[in-house]
Amino acid sequence: MSFSKRRSTEEDASEQLNEIDTHGLIARRELMRRSAIFGAVATLGTFTGLLKTASAQSAAGGTVKVGLDSGAFTPILKTFAPEFKAATGLTVEFESYPLGNMYDQNLLSLRQKTARFDAFDFWQNFAGDFGPYLTPLEEVGSLETLDFSDVAKPFQQLNYYQNKLVGITIDGDLFIDTYRSDLFDDAAEKTAFKAKYGYDLIPAKTYKQYHDIAEFFTRPSKNLYGAVEVTSFFVYAFFMNHFVQIGAEKGVNYGEIFDANMKPNIANAMGEEAIRRYIEMTAFMPKDLAKAMPWDVGRQLYFAGHIAQANWWTDMAKGASDPAISKVADKIRCARSWGEVTMLPYGRAMGIAANSQNKKGAFTAISWIQQSANATRWVAETFAQSLMDPWRVSMFESPKATFPLESASGFADNFAQTSLAALHNPKVYLDISIPGTNQYMSSIIQHVQAAINGQVEPMQALQDISGEFDETTETYGRDLQIAHYAEYRARMVKNGYWT
């Protein structure tokens, strides 16, 4: 008996590429060049997406204005702009704004009669604030065109306003543990740790373990510290991590900072414990920075080899693994963050301004970035800044393409498996995103930071937050806020989150 050799998926895709009608959207030579670089399957997926958007592209015209926060995107945009025009016939103009001014600049431009941007990026927890000024994506194109089913499930639940999708993720932020494998695997360190704490030295799964490991590796005389947490600007993310994990430990609906009537649910024992833990961790950070640790300085400390473990966004692992900017690139591994709940604070999305005069063009730009090969490059080619984090399941399933610098060492697989496991965790916390979210977050940042610095007691800080929460709720209208929060909470609970 003889058997015919099974054709490979790559061979099938290559044959389809040779036969496909390009409709003049791309030169055959360019199509095959991309196939050689990215693989036939990935190229076919990308080009199929282009054909699906052909009607939208023919309706769109002229110039598409895209606004992005400055820094992370600059290198790849120089490559994307001419490629986008070649693929779609549209000219794209990229404009930037400082990350710290993202909220104010975007809100101002959205309220103007003439749109500054057709499409723009924003933090995903701002969808509630920007929602009235955004165009629901399905009013312009289809979710299939955006390859929405490939977006990891937690990120699919973000960027809604009044149950309509007004944005799609382009930067998948989540917390994982990036730890120093040379320290954790050292036989002498393991023996000493077990002698002191009574259990094996492994990546932390609980707050107690996280605290113990931080304490153990804090050695100021050797310029080594056990942990790093941001204590300025992004205070919200780290406070909420402590608050949410405590709620999960106690078996309550974790992370609910309001009750059903939008009364603050934060000035309580869990909130006080969250601030106490946050303050405790500053003892295991460089003393001169501990009370006001900036995000970028925390990363640089890790890259320089001064931090043993970081419960942090995935950009820490990506940057630390890059030998061009990190001294510990060959000495790190990833694990799930301590605690029961996967945290997804912040992250970026792209949406279409309601005042845009070229919504078809804006949708074309967004859908082009979302196509598989382009989205993967969006992450892979911004590695030097390590800011753009993966958000699609396919990115984690093809780590060698998404994280090319780390594929040989095996770190790419470790990072992808850890991140995907975190996203598949049944317990996930997504930031609230309702009108007024920026003000609610600002109250947490201001008053928690005051408690960290010893200016007020933790409970006083929480009471101050609660008072400002009520003021913000009344400003937006309590009944309206109750409805927005109920819709958001229902979506979380429906997916098994927050409970």
ABEGO torsion letter per residue (X at the ends): XBBBBBBBAAAAAAAAAAABBAGGABBAAAAAAAAAAAEAAAAAAAAAAAAAAAAAAAABBEBBBBBBBBGAAAAAAAAAAAAAAAAAGBBBBBBBBBAAAAAAAAAAAAABABBABABBBBBAAAAAAAAAABBBAAAABBAAAAGAAABBAAAAABGBBGGBBABBBABBBBBBBBBBAAAAABAAAAAAAAAAAGBBBBBBABAAAAAAAAAAABBAAAGBBABBBBABGAAAAAAAAAAAAAAAAAGBBBGBABBAAGBBBABBAAAAAAAAAAAAAAAABBAAAAABBBAAAAAAAAAAGABABBBBBAAAAAAAABAAABAAAAABBBBBBBEABBBBBEEBBBBBBAABABAAAAAAAAAAAABAAAAAAAAAAAAAAGABBBABAAAAABAAAABAAAAAAGAAAAAAAAAAAAAABABBBBBBBBBGAAAAAAAAAAAAAAAAAGABBAAAAAAAAAAAAAAAAAAAEAAAAAAAAAAAAAAAAAAGBGX
